[in-house]
Protein backbone atom coordinates (compact mmCIF):
# COMPACT_ATOMS: atom_id res chain seq x y z
CA UNK A 1 0.00 0.00 0.00
CA UNK A 2 1.18 3.57 -0.66
CA UNK A 3 2.19 5.75 2.27
CA UNK A 4 0.04 8.76 1.36
CA UNK A 5 -3.25 8.81 -0.55
CA UNK A 6 -5.18 11.91 -1.57
CA UNK A 7 -8.87 11.54 -2.47
CA UNK A 8 -10.64 14.33 -4.37
CA UNK A 9 -14.35 14.20 -3.53
CA UNK A 10 -15.97 13.28 -0.25
CA UNK A 11 -19.49 12.07 -0.95
CA UNK A 12 -20.41 8.54 -2.08
CA UNK A 13 -17.36 7.47 -4.10
CA UNK A 14 -14.69 9.32 -2.15
CA UNK A 15 -15.93 8.38 1.29
CA UNK A 16 -16.38 4.72 0.33
CA UNK A 17 -12.88 4.65 -1.13
CA UNK A 18 -11.38 6.21 2.00
CA UNK A 19 -13.13 3.74 4.30
CA UNK A 20 -12.02 0.76 2.20
CA UNK A 21 -8.43 1.97 2.05
CA UNK A 22 -8.32 2.30 5.82
CA UNK A 23 -9.57 -1.27 6.21
CA UNK A 24 -6.79 -2.45 3.90
CA UNK A 25 -4.02 -0.47 5.59
CA UNK A 26 -4.16 0.95 9.12
CA UNK A 27 -0.95 2.97 8.66
CA UNK A 28 -1.47 4.85 5.38
CA UNK A 29 -1.98 8.62 5.54
CA UNK A 30 -5.32 9.38 3.86
CA UNK A 31 -6.52 12.90 3.10
CA UNK A 32 -9.94 13.52 1.55
CA UNK A 33 -10.82 16.88 -0.04
CA UNK A 34 -14.41 18.03 -0.47
CA UNK A 35 -15.26 21.33 -2.14
CA UNK A 36 -18.62 21.55 -0.37
CA UNK A 37 -19.55 21.55 3.29
CA UNK A 38 -20.89 18.00 3.59
CA UNK A 39 -19.47 14.51 3.14
CA UNK A 40 -21.08 11.11 2.79
CA UNK A 41 -24.67 12.37 2.79
CA UNK A 42 -27.69 10.33 1.72
CA UNK A 43 -28.33 11.65 -1.78
CA UNK A 44 -31.39 9.49 -2.34
CA UNK A 45 -33.13 10.89 0.72
CA UNK A 46 -32.95 14.54 -0.36
CA UNK A 47 -36.32 14.67 -2.21
CA UNK A 48 -37.99 12.90 0.70
CA UNK A 49 -36.82 15.49 3.19
CA UNK A 50 -38.31 18.17 0.95
CA UNK A 51 -41.61 16.28 1.07
CA UNK A 52 -41.45 15.72 4.82
CA UNK A 53 -41.26 11.94 4.57
CA UNK A 54 -37.82 12.15 6.20
CA UNK A 55 -38.51 14.74 8.87
CA UNK A 56 -35.07 15.02 10.47
CA UNK A 57 -32.51 16.74 8.24
CA UNK A 58 -29.78 15.16 10.32
CA UNK A 59 -30.75 11.71 9.07
CA UNK A 60 -29.31 12.66 5.68
CA UNK A 61 -25.88 13.44 7.14
CA UNK A 62 -24.32 10.02 7.56
CA UNK A 63 -20.87 11.28 8.58
CA UNK A 64 -19.17 14.50 9.60
CA UNK A 65 -15.45 15.22 9.18
CA UNK A 66 -15.04 14.63 12.91
CA UNK A 67 -16.92 11.33 13.00
CA UNK A 68 -15.13 10.12 9.87
CA UNK A 69 -11.76 10.87 11.43
CA UNK A 70 -12.71 9.20 14.71
CA UNK A 71 -13.83 6.05 12.91
CA UNK A 72 -11.36 5.77 10.03
CA UNK A 73 -8.55 8.22 10.92
CA UNK A 74 -9.00 10.03 7.61
CA UNK A 75 -8.09 13.71 7.41
CA UNK A 76 -11.25 15.23 5.90
CA UNK A 77 -10.94 18.78 4.56
CA UNK A 78 -14.27 20.29 3.63
CA UNK A 79 -14.52 23.48 1.60
CA UNK A 80 -11.11 22.60 0.19
CA UNK A 81 -11.09 22.51 -3.62
CA UNK A 82 -8.37 20.82 -5.67
CA UNK A 83 -7.56 23.28 -8.47
CA UNK A 84 -4.85 21.46 -10.41
CA UNK A 85 -2.63 18.38 -10.48
CA UNK A 86 1.13 18.37 -11.00
CA UNK A 87 1.75 14.76 -12.02
CA UNK A 88 5.49 15.24 -12.52
CA UNK A 89 6.01 16.30 -8.91
CA UNK A 90 3.04 14.35 -7.52
CA UNK A 91 1.38 17.39 -6.01
CA UNK A 92 -2.04 19.01 -6.09
CA UNK A 93 -2.86 22.68 -5.67
CA UNK A 94 -5.68 23.19 -3.18
CA UNK A 95 -7.79 26.24 -2.38
CA UNK A 96 -9.11 26.52 1.17
CA UNK A 97 -12.38 28.40 0.77
CA UNK A 98 -12.57 28.99 4.53
CA UNK A 99 -9.38 31.05 4.58
CA UNK A 100 -9.22 31.99 0.88
CA UNK A 101 -5.66 30.66 0.72
CA UNK A 102 -4.00 28.06 -1.53
CA UNK A 103 -1.45 25.39 -0.69
CA UNK A 104 0.20 22.33 -2.21
CA UNK A 105 -0.17 18.76 -0.98
CA UNK A 106 2.02 15.86 -2.12
CA UNK A 107 0.85 12.30 -2.71
CA UNK A 108 1.92 8.76 -3.55
CA UNK A 109 -1.48 7.91 -5.03
CA UNK A 110 -4.23 10.27 -6.14
CA UNK A 111 -7.88 9.17 -6.37
CA UNK A 112 -10.39 11.29 -8.29
CA UNK A 113 -13.96 10.82 -7.01
CA UNK A 114 -15.48 14.15 -7.98
CA UNK A 115 -18.86 12.79 -9.04
CA UNK A 116 -20.85 14.91 -11.45
CA UNK A 117 -22.85 18.13 -11.66
CA UNK A 118 -26.44 18.90 -12.70
CA UNK A 119 -26.99 19.67 -16.37
CA UNK A 120 -27.72 23.37 -16.91
CA UNK A 121 -28.54 23.78 -20.60
CA UNK A 122 -27.44 26.93 -22.39
CA UNK A 123 -30.87 28.55 -22.68
CA UNK A 124 -31.77 32.20 -22.08
CA UNK A 125 -32.66 33.00 -18.47
CA UNK A 126 -30.96 29.94 -16.97
CA UNK A 127 -29.23 32.13 -14.34
CA UNK A 128 -32.51 33.40 -12.87
CA UNK A 129 -32.50 32.63 -9.11
CA UNK A 130 -35.94 31.06 -9.52
CA UNK A 131 -34.28 28.33 -11.63
CA UNK A 132 -32.79 25.80 -9.22
CA UNK A 133 -31.17 22.38 -9.30
CA UNK A 134 -31.46 19.42 -6.93
CA UNK A 135 -28.17 17.68 -6.35
CA UNK A 136 -26.81 18.50 -2.90
CA UNK A 137 -27.75 19.46 0.64
CA UNK A 138 -27.46 23.21 -0.11
CA UNK A 139 -29.70 22.71 -3.17
CA UNK A 140 -32.26 21.03 -0.93
CA UNK A 141 -32.05 23.86 1.61
CA UNK A 142 -32.67 26.47 -1.08
CA UNK A 143 -35.77 24.65 -2.33
CA UNK A 144 -37.17 24.29 1.19
CA UNK A 145 -36.52 27.99 1.82
CA UNK A 146 -38.44 28.87 -1.36
CA UNK A 147 -41.35 26.74 -0.13
CA UNK A 148 -41.39 27.85 3.50
CA UNK A 149 -40.10 31.42 3.52
CA UNK A 150 -40.94 32.63 0.03
CA UNK A 151 -44.29 30.84 -0.09
CA UNK A 152 -43.83 29.06 -3.43
CA UNK A 153 -46.98 27.13 -4.33
CA UNK A 154 -46.20 25.93 -7.85
CA UNK A 155 -43.17 24.37 -9.53
CA UNK A 156 -41.98 23.15 -12.91
CA UNK A 157 -39.77 20.09 -12.59
CA UNK A 158 -37.56 19.57 -15.64
CA UNK A 159 -36.45 15.98 -16.15
CA UNK A 160 -38.35 12.73 -15.78
CA UNK A 161 -35.62 10.50 -14.39
CA UNK A 162 -35.43 9.12 -10.86
CA UNK A 163 -34.68 12.44 -9.16
CA UNK A 164 -37.29 14.36 -11.15
CA UNK A 165 -40.01 11.85 -10.33
CA UNK A 166 -39.08 11.69 -6.66
CA UNK A 167 -39.08 15.47 -6.43
CA UNK A 168 -42.40 15.80 -8.25
CA UNK A 169 -43.94 13.25 -5.88
CA UNK A 170 -42.65 15.01 -2.78
CA UNK A 171 -43.59 18.50 -3.91
CA UNK A 172 -47.10 17.17 -4.50
CA UNK A 173 -47.10 15.75 -0.96
CA UNK A 174 -46.53 19.31 0.25
CA UNK A 175 -49.55 20.52 -1.69
CA UNK A 176 -47.53 22.17 -4.44
CA UNK A 177 -48.92 22.39 -7.98
CA UNK A 178 -46.42 20.47 -10.12
CA UNK A 179 -45.76 20.37 -13.86
CA UNK A 180 -43.24 17.74 -14.99
CA UNK A 181 -41.47 18.40 -18.30
CA UNK A 182 -39.55 15.68 -20.14
CA UNK A 183 -37.99 16.07 -23.59
CA UNK A 184 -38.27 12.34 -24.39
CA UNK A 185 -41.52 10.52 -25.13
CA UNK A 186 -41.52 8.86 -21.71
CA UNK A 187 -40.30 9.27 -18.16
CA UNK A 188 -37.93 6.75 -16.58
CA UNK A 189 -35.71 5.98 -19.61
CA UNK A 190 -34.60 2.56 -18.26
CA UNK A 191 -38.19 1.30 -18.55
CA UNK A 192 -39.67 -0.11 -21.73
CA UNK A 193 -42.04 2.37 -23.36
CA UNK A 194 -45.17 0.33 -22.58
CA UNK A 195 -44.20 -0.03 -18.93
CA UNK A 196 -43.63 3.73 -18.65
CA UNK A 197 -47.28 4.31 -19.54
CA UNK A 198 -48.27 3.04 -16.10
CA UNK A 199 -45.98 5.65 -14.54
CA UNK A 200 -47.52 8.35 -16.75
CA UNK A 201 -51.00 7.35 -15.63
CA UNK A 202 -49.96 7.35 -11.98
CA UNK A 203 -48.51 10.85 -12.29
CA UNK A 204 -51.64 12.24 -13.96
CA UNK A 205 -53.97 10.42 -11.55
CA UNK A 206 -52.14 12.12 -8.69
CA UNK A 207 -52.61 15.59 -10.13
CA UNK A 208 -49.22 16.17 -11.73
CA UNK A 209 -49.35 17.90 -15.12
CA UNK A 210 -47.17 15.85 -17.48
CA UNK A 211 -45.58 17.33 -20.61
CA UNK A 212 -43.63 14.92 -22.83
CA UNK A 213 -41.64 15.36 -26.06
CA UNK A 214 -41.02 19.02 -25.30
CA UNK A 215 -37.76 20.58 -24.19
CA UNK A 216 -36.58 23.86 -22.73
CA UNK A 217 -36.31 26.96 -24.88
CA UNK A 218 -36.03 29.80 -22.36
CA UNK A 219 -36.77 31.12 -18.88
CA UNK A 220 -38.12 34.60 -18.33
CA UNK A 221 -38.89 36.43 -15.07
CA UNK A 222 -42.38 37.14 -13.79
CA UNK A 223 -43.31 39.47 -10.93
CA UNK A 224 -43.03 36.70 -8.33
CA UNK A 225 -42.06 33.66 -10.33
CA UNK A 226 -40.67 32.27 -13.55
CA UNK A 227 -42.03 31.56 -17.03
CA UNK A 228 -40.77 28.37 -18.66
CA UNK A 229 -41.00 28.51 -22.45
CA UNK A 230 -40.79 25.15 -24.24
CA UNK A 231 -39.64 24.33 -27.76
CA UNK A 232 -43.25 23.91 -28.82
CA UNK A 233 -43.93 27.53 -27.84
CA UNK A 234 -45.97 26.51 -24.80
CA UNK A 235 -45.45 28.65 -21.69
CA UNK A 236 -45.69 27.27 -18.15
CA UNK A 237 -45.74 29.81 -15.33
CA UNK A 238 -44.74 28.83 -11.80
CA UNK A 239 -43.15 30.14 -8.63
CA UNK A 240 -39.97 28.20 -9.34
CA UNK A 241 -38.37 25.77 -11.80
CA UNK A 242 -36.12 22.91 -10.74
CA UNK A 243 -33.71 21.14 -13.09
CA UNK A 244 -33.40 17.44 -12.42
C-alpha positions as CSV (number, residue, x, y, z in Angstrom):
1,X,0.0,0.0,0.0
2,X,1.2,3.6,-0.7
3,X,2.2,5.7,2.3
4,X,0.0,8.8,1.4
5,X,-3.2,8.8,-0.5
6,X,-5.2,11.9,-1.6
7,X,-8.9,11.5,-2.5
8,X,-10.6,14.3,-4.4
9,X,-14.4,14.2,-3.5
10,X,-16.0,13.3,-0.2
11,X,-19.5,12.1,-0.9
12,X,-20.4,8.5,-2.1
13,X,-17.4,7.5,-4.1
14,X,-14.7,9.3,-2.2
15,X,-15.9,8.4,1.3
16,X,-16.4,4.7,0.3
17,X,-12.9,4.6,-1.1
18,X,-11.4,6.2,2.0
19,X,-13.1,3.7,4.3
20,X,-12.0,0.8,2.2
21,X,-8.4,2.0,2.0
22,X,-8.3,2.3,5.8
23,X,-9.6,-1.3,6.2
24,X,-6.8,-2.4,3.9
25,X,-4.0,-0.5,5.6
26,X,-4.2,0.9,9.1
27,X,-0.9,3.0,8.7
28,X,-1.5,4.9,5.4
29,X,-2.0,8.6,5.5
30,X,-5.3,9.4,3.9
31,X,-6.5,12.9,3.1
32,X,-9.9,13.5,1.6
33,X,-10.8,16.9,0.0
34,X,-14.4,18.0,-0.5
35,X,-15.3,21.3,-2.1
36,X,-18.6,21.6,-0.4
37,X,-19.6,21.5,3.3
38,X,-20.9,18.0,3.6
39,X,-19.5,14.5,3.1
40,X,-21.1,11.1,2.8
41,X,-24.7,12.4,2.8
42,X,-27.7,10.3,1.7
43,X,-28.3,11.7,-1.8
44,X,-31.4,9.5,-2.3
45,X,-33.1,10.9,0.7
46,X,-32.9,14.5,-0.4
47,X,-36.3,14.7,-2.2
48,X,-38.0,12.9,0.7
49,X,-36.8,15.5,3.2
50,X,-38.3,18.2,0.9
51,X,-41.6,16.3,1.1
52,X,-41.4,15.7,4.8
53,X,-41.3,11.9,4.6
54,X,-37.8,12.1,6.2
55,X,-38.5,14.7,8.9
56,X,-35.1,15.0,10.5
57,X,-32.5,16.7,8.2
58,X,-29.8,15.2,10.3
59,X,-30.8,11.7,9.1
60,X,-29.3,12.7,5.7
61,X,-25.9,13.4,7.1
62,X,-24.3,10.0,7.6
63,X,-20.9,11.3,8.6
64,X,-19.2,14.5,9.6
65,X,-15.5,15.2,9.2
66,X,-15.0,14.6,12.9
67,X,-16.9,11.3,13.0
68,X,-15.1,10.1,9.9
69,X,-11.8,10.9,11.4
70,X,-12.7,9.2,14.7
71,X,-13.8,6.0,12.9
72,X,-11.4,5.8,10.0
73,X,-8.5,8.2,10.9
74,X,-9.0,10.0,7.6
75,X,-8.1,13.7,7.4
76,X,-11.2,15.2,5.9
77,X,-10.9,18.8,4.6
78,X,-14.3,20.3,3.6
79,X,-14.5,23.5,1.6
80,X,-11.1,22.6,0.2
81,X,-11.1,22.5,-3.6
82,X,-8.4,20.8,-5.7
83,X,-7.6,23.3,-8.5
84,X,-4.9,21.5,-10.4
85,X,-2.6,18.4,-10.5
86,X,1.1,18.4,-11.0
87,X,1.8,14.8,-12.0
88,X,5.5,15.2,-12.5
89,X,6.0,16.3,-8.9
90,X,3.0,14.3,-7.5
91,X,1.4,17.4,-6.0
92,X,-2.0,19.0,-6.1
93,X,-2.9,22.7,-5.7
94,X,-5.7,23.2,-3.2
95,X,-7.8,26.2,-2.4
96,X,-9.1,26.5,1.2
97,X,-12.4,28.4,0.8
98,X,-12.6,29.0,4.5
99,X,-9.4,31.1,4.6
100,X,-9.2,32.0,0.9
101,X,-5.7,30.7,0.7
102,X,-4.0,28.1,-1.5
103,X,-1.5,25.4,-0.7
104,X,0.2,22.3,-2.2
105,X,-0.2,18.8,-1.0
106,X,2.0,15.9,-2.1
107,X,0.8,12.3,-2.7
108,X,1.9,8.8,-3.5
109,X,-1.5,7.9,-5.0
110,X,-4.2,10.3,-6.1
111,X,-7.9,9.2,-6.4
112,X,-10.4,11.3,-8.3
113,X,-14.0,10.8,-7.0
114,X,-15.5,14.2,-8.0
115,X,-18.9,12.8,-9.0
116,X,-20.9,14.9,-11.4
117,X,-22.9,18.1,-11.7
118,X,-26.4,18.9,-12.7
119,X,-27.0,19.7,-16.4
120,X,-27.7,23.4,-16.9
121,X,-28.5,23.8,-20.6
122,X,-27.4,26.9,-22.4
123,X,-30.9,28.5,-22.7
124,X,-31.8,32.2,-22.1
125,X,-32.7,33.0,-18.5
126,X,-31.0,29.9,-17.0
127,X,-29.2,32.1,-14.3
128,X,-32.5,33.4,-12.9
129,X,-32.5,32.6,-9.1
130,X,-35.9,31.1,-9.5
131,X,-34.3,28.3,-11.6
132,X,-32.8,25.8,-9.2
133,X,-31.2,22.4,-9.3
134,X,-31.5,19.4,-6.9
135,X,-28.2,17.7,-6.4
136,X,-26.8,18.5,-2.9
137,X,-27.8,19.5,0.6
138,X,-27.5,23.2,-0.1
139,X,-29.7,22.7,-3.2
140,X,-32.3,21.0,-0.9
141,X,-32.0,23.9,1.6
142,X,-32.7,26.5,-1.1
143,X,-35.8,24.7,-2.3
144,X,-37.2,24.3,1.2
145,X,-36.5,28.0,1.8
146,X,-38.4,28.9,-1.4
147,X,-41.3,26.7,-0.1
148,X,-41.4,27.8,3.5
149,X,-40.1,31.4,3.5
150,X,-40.9,32.6,0.0
151,X,-44.3,30.8,-0.1
152,X,-43.8,29.1,-3.4
153,X,-47.0,27.1,-4.3
154,X,-46.2,25.9,-7.8
155,X,-43.2,24.4,-9.5
156,X,-42.0,23.2,-12.9
157,X,-39.8,20.1,-12.6
158,X,-37.6,19.6,-15.6
159,X,-36.4,16.0,-16.1
160,X,-38.3,12.7,-15.8
161,X,-35.6,10.5,-14.4
162,X,-35.4,9.1,-10.9
163,X,-34.7,12.4,-9.2
164,X,-37.3,14.4,-11.1
165,X,-40.0,11.9,-10.3
166,X,-39.1,11.7,-6.7
167,X,-39.1,15.5,-6.4
168,X,-42.4,15.8,-8.3
169,X,-43.9,13.2,-5.9
170,X,-42.6,15.0,-2.8
171,X,-43.6,18.5,-3.9
172,X,-47.1,17.2,-4.5
173,X,-47.1,15.7,-1.0
174,X,-46.5,19.3,0.2
175,X,-49.5,20.5,-1.7
176,X,-47.5,22.2,-4.4
177,X,-48.9,22.4,-8.0
178,X,-46.4,20.5,-10.1
179,X,-45.8,20.4,-13.9
180,X,-43.2,17.7,-15.0
181,X,-41.5,18.4,-18.3
182,X,-39.6,15.7,-20.1
183,X,-38.0,16.1,-23.6
184,X,-38.3,12.3,-24.4
185,X,-41.5,10.5,-25.1
186,X,-41.5,8.9,-21.7
187,X,-40.3,9.3,-18.2
188,X,-37.9,6.7,-16.6
189,X,-35.7,6.0,-19.6
190,X,-34.6,2.6,-18.3
191,X,-38.2,1.3,-18.6
192,X,-39.7,-0.1,-21.7
193,X,-42.0,2.4,-23.4
194,X,-45.2,0.3,-22.6
195,X,-44.2,0.0,-18.9
196,X,-43.6,3.7,-18.6
197,X,-47.3,4.3,-19.5
198,X,-48.3,3.0,-16.1
199,X,-46.0,5.6,-14.5
200,X,-47.5,8.3,-16.8
201,X,-51.0,7.4,-15.6
202,X,-50.0,7.3,-12.0
203,X,-48.5,10.9,-12.3
204,X,-51.6,12.2,-14.0
205,X,-54.0,10.4,-11.6
206,X,-52.1,12.1,-8.7
207,X,-52.6,15.6,-10.1
208,X,-49.2,16.2,-11.7
209,X,-49.4,17.9,-15.1
210,X,-47.2,15.9,-17.5
211,X,-45.6,17.3,-20.6
212,X,-43.6,14.9,-22.8
213,X,-41.6,15.4,-26.1
214,X,-41.0,19.0,-25.3
215,X,-37.8,20.6,-24.2
216,X,-36.6,23.9,-22.7
217,X,-36.3,27.0,-24.9
218,X,-36.0,29.8,-22.4
219,X,-36.8,31.1,-18.9
220,X,-38.1,34.6,-18.3
221,X,-38.9,36.4,-15.1
222,X,-42.4,37.1,-13.8
223,X,-43.3,39.5,-10.9
224,X,-43.0,36.7,-8.3
225,X,-42.1,33.7,-10.3
226,X,-40.7,32.3,-13.5
227,X,-42.0,31.6,-17.0
228,X,-40.8,28.4,-18.7
229,X,-41.0,28.5,-22.5
230,X,-40.8,25.2,-24.2
231,X,-39.6,24.3,-27.8
232,X,-43.3,23.9,-28.8
233,X,-43.9,27.5,-27.8
234,X,-46.0,26.5,-24.8
235,X,-45.4,28.6,-21.7
236,X,-45.7,27.3,-18.2
237,X,-45.7,29.8,-15.3
238,X,-44.7,28.8,-11.8
239,X,-43.2,30.1,-8.6
240,X,-40.0,28.2,-9.3
241,X,-38.4,25.8,-11.8
242,X,-36.1,22.9,-10.7
243,X,-33.7,21.1,-13.1
244,X,-33.4,17.4,-12.4
